[in-house]
Amino acid sequence: MADTTKARIGVTGARELEIDIADAKAVKKAVEAAVKAQDPVVWIEDTRGHSYGIVVDKLAFLQVEGDAARGGIGFGSG
């Protein structure tokens, strides 16, 4: 399975949309370009081939996990 990165996107009027993405840099560039160009919608494709159209005016934030966030699962430090 290819490496994936989670992107969390805050949208006004909703809580969050979390998408598994393959190319974090491409998603960042697409969102930045859409905001700069005042495009009405930015399209993001997840690792399963599903496309999500996000209304640019409704974007609240974009958070992309770094490699450090991929640590183990659990609550202990042990």
N, C-alpha and C positions, 0 to 999 in steps of 0.2 A: 504494500500500500504506500502511496506517495506521502511525503510529509505534508501536513496540513497546519494551518494557523487559524485560530479563531479570531473573528472580527466581531466586535460588539458595536452596534450602531444605535444611538439614541435618536428617537424621532419624537417631536412634539406631538402630544395627543396620544401617545402610546408609551409603553415602558421601554423596551429594548428589543432589538432583533439581533440574534446571535447566529452567525453563519460560519461554517467551516470553509475556509478558502485555501487555495493552493499557493497563490502569489500575493503576499501582503503588499509588496511594493506596487504592483499593478493596481490593486484596489485603492491604495492611498493616492496614486497618481490620477486615477479615474475620478475619485471624489474631488480632489483638488481642482482638476480641470473643469469639472461640471460646475463647481461653485464659482470659479473664476469667470467662466463663460456664461454664467447665469442660465445654464441649461435647466429645463423644468424637471427632468428625471435623470438619475444616474442608475445604470444597470450593473448589478454585481452577480456573478455566477458562483455557486458553491461547488464543492468537490464532487457532488452527485449530478451536476449538470442542471440544477434548478436555477432559474434566473429570478432575481428580486429587483423590482423597480422601486426606487426610493425617491420621493419628491424632495428635491434639493432644498426648497424653502422650509421643509419640515425637519431637516437635519439639526440635531442638537449637539452631537459629538460623534467621533469615530475613535474607538479604542482597539488597538491591535496588540495581541499578546506577544511578548518577546520570548526567546528561547528559554530564559530563566523561569518563566511561568510554567514550563513543562515538567516540573519536578514530580516527585512521587505523589501517590494518593494517600491520604491519611492525615491524622491530626498530631501525631507525635513527632518528635525530632529524632527518634531513635534508630 
